[in-house]
């Protein structure tokens, strides 16, 4: 009997993290309430504010805006403060009634690293059924892009593995990535290839799963053409903001963990810290890598079709520094 047919999960732990989208006005109202309750405020990158209380912390991210609440007593805070005073709703604990599709058996697929010059492209997939979805929800699993701490990424990834959640992670390191990109010639088609490999792996683990969800990155037919026999039997759903799905969020965390582990390991090997993204700091690190290890080192550390790659090769050749 396969996992999808016979899943027996342990009872969930108390909720220790909760994420909720807010309007700008709600974010300010929440700030006023927290100040009145004696919370201490800090300035942090990418946040409107970070508030620390005796039991809880509230991180209000600019993007969204979105509040991430962590600590003890979250349920009481949501029931008696957040919902009645800030949101004007009463929906906590009713996710299964309001969004039953989040708890139905399905795969969630996400990736990490596609926008970073350095590092691999990592595609991950996770299977959920009702029991697994509840465990992920209660563990505080959320979209990795809403998590500003590598430590927290690793904690959540460990919680996912500890729950023995069926998962697949495909890491396409720069040498293989560059080889595939030259052959395929298109990032969306390369992504479709990676998503298809993960879906095929998950179909081996959970052959009765009826559908897979991912963020929308191309026409769904591009992905369908990349699937093999097993993957072609399931329904493919691509949607914007798919990370609100527990399976997709869990996949994003596993993919991000693998990406940051690779970056740290290769940084130690090369003796050069590898920053994320495509900033001036990234260019400086790339030039330092070329000057220390030679131009061929960029091929093993970076995605060569990025415009930044050709720029730093030219700058390193001329002995210039990035603007």
Beta strands, then each sheet from edge to edge (+ up, - down):
strand 1: 17-21
strand 2: 40-42
strand 3: 47-52
strand 4: 56-61
strand 5: 66-71
strand 6: 106-112
strand 7: 121-128
strand 8: 167-172
strand 9: 211-215
strand 10: 235-239
sheet 1: 1+ 5- 4+ 3- 2+
sheet 2: 8+ 7- 6+ 9+ 10+
end
